[in-house]
């Protein structure tokens, strides 16, 4: 899988991609990440990537020409309708649709992702209209640019690429799969500063451990993200437990 990142701050990414799973996946040639400096696609002598907004207002808007040139030179296509199958062009912006685990799983199926990092007050809307297949936001807050959001996307997607994680099972069996938050984890020592790791986890009784983990995942989801319960896969026992938590409060 190949990632192309179009940005005015290519150096922003150097450290971010030099660690952990992303670096290992690149070294194993499971993925390839290429950085493209938007300024290299300007044609004027000041290498200007932004300009004042039509209609007035504060801030600067990223101009369309360098972004169109960058995407066209990478895809060899002119516009959204003519990309090769498996290519998606993503604009990171706070106006995008929400990035979720489900969307990460969908994007992990593509062969090539071109990520455009927005900046300043915005990006000329003709980019979203004609070039972009997906406009994506990583959350309801405003970053000063799309770069941190691009790192988030690459990280969440790379760990879903087959072979990128040490163990094939570890990507599936965790938070959000099945719609619940992850259960709590403990490791040695069993007692730390007077705090005891739950006895059941040391018991070796697998069925009971599974039951405890499910109960804890439900409890944590109910406390921290009750909105997730609406779409979670719950059986009758789960529902009874949730009701019991209600009564316990
Ligand atoms: N650029 C600025 N804010 C952003 C956000 N929340 N998500 C993605 N890109 C952004």
Boltz pocket constraint, residues with backbone or C-beta under 6 A from the ligand:
constraints:
  - pocket:
      binder: B
      contacts: [[A, 92], [A, 93], [A, 94], [A, 118], [A, 136], [A, 137], [A, 138], [A, 139], [A, 140], [A, 141], [A, 142], [A, 143], [A, 144], [A, 145], [A, 146], [A, 149]]
      max_distance: 6.0
